[in-house]
């Protein structure tokens, strides 16, 4: 089964800010971040149910990037994956209103 990925505006915004932060630290590091994130989007779209649920959620799943301290938070619904957040590991937790509880 093929899954399509939709990246929410919030996740795009978080990605953009992370990119800028890494580029400010070292030229091309932001590009490396984006490359790893794209790699993870591909992995998630090929096997989205492999990654575990976030905290006590029954909908939100989380995949941790390897090189960067970020996780991709997403929802699987039928053949569509919605990335709701690209979160730094030190960020505040996902609010319960986002989990549908």
C-alpha positions in Angstrom: 0.0 0.0 0.0 1.4 3.4 -1.0 1.1 6.3 1.4 1.1 9.9 0.5 2.6 12.5 2.9 1.0 15.9 3.7 3.1 18.2 5.8 1.1 20.6 7.9 1.8 24.4 8.0 3.0 24.0 11.6 5.5 21.3 10.6 6.7 23.4 7.7 7.2 26.4 9.9 9.2 24.3 12.5 11.3 22.8 9.7 12.1 26.3 8.3 13.1 27.6 11.7 15.3 24.6 12.3 16.9 25.0 8.9 17.7 28.7 9.6 19.2 27.8 13.0 21.4 25.1 11.6 22.5 27.3 8.7 23.4 30.0 11.1 25.6 27.6 13.0 27.4 26.2 10.0 26.9 26.8 6.3 25.3 23.7 4.7 24.2 22.2 8.0 20.7 23.3 7.4 20.7 21.6 4.0 22.0 18.4 5.8 19.1 18.7 8.2 16.6 19.0 5.3 18.2 16.0 3.6 17.8 13.8 6.6 14.3 14.9 7.1 13.4 14.0 3.5 15.0 10.6 4.1 12.8 10.1 7.1 9.7 11.2 5.2 10.5 8.5 2.6 11.1 5.9 5.4 7.8 6.8 7.1 5.8 6.8 3.9 7.0 3.3 3.1 6.3 1.8 6.5 4.4 4.2 8.7 3.0 1.7 11.2 6.5 0.6 12.3 7.0 3.7 14.4 5.5 3.8 17.8 2.8 6.0 19.3 3.7 9.2 21.0 3.2 9.1 24.8 -0.4 7.9 25.5 -1.8 8.9 22.1 -3.7 6.4 20.0 -3.2 8.5 16.9 0.1 10.4 17.0 3.2 8.4 16.0 6.8 9.6 16.3 10.0 8.8 14.4 13.3 10.1 15.7 15.9 11.4 13.3 19.3 9.9 13.6 21.7 12.8 13.4 19.6 15.7 14.6 17.6 15.9 17.9 14.2 16.1 16.1 11.2 13.8 15.8 8.6 13.7 13.1 5.1 13.5 14.7 2.5 12.2 12.3 -0.9 10.7 11.9 -1.8 7.8 9.6 -5.3 7.8 8.1 -6.1 5.3 5.4 -3.4 5.9 2.7 -2.5 9.4 3.9 0.2 10.4 6.4 -0.1 13.9 7.9 3.0 15.3 9.5 1.7 17.5 12.3 5.1 18.5 13.8 8.8 18.4 13.3 9.8 18.8 17.0 13.1 19.4 18.7 13.5 16.9 21.5 13.7 19.7 24.1 10.4 21.3 23.0 7.3 21.2 25.1 5.2 18.1 24.7 2.4 17.8 22.2 -0.8 19.2 23.8 -3.6 16.8 24.6 -5.9 18.8 22.3 -3.7 17.8 19.4 -4.1 14.1 20.2 -7.9 14.1 20.1 -8.2 13.3 23.8 
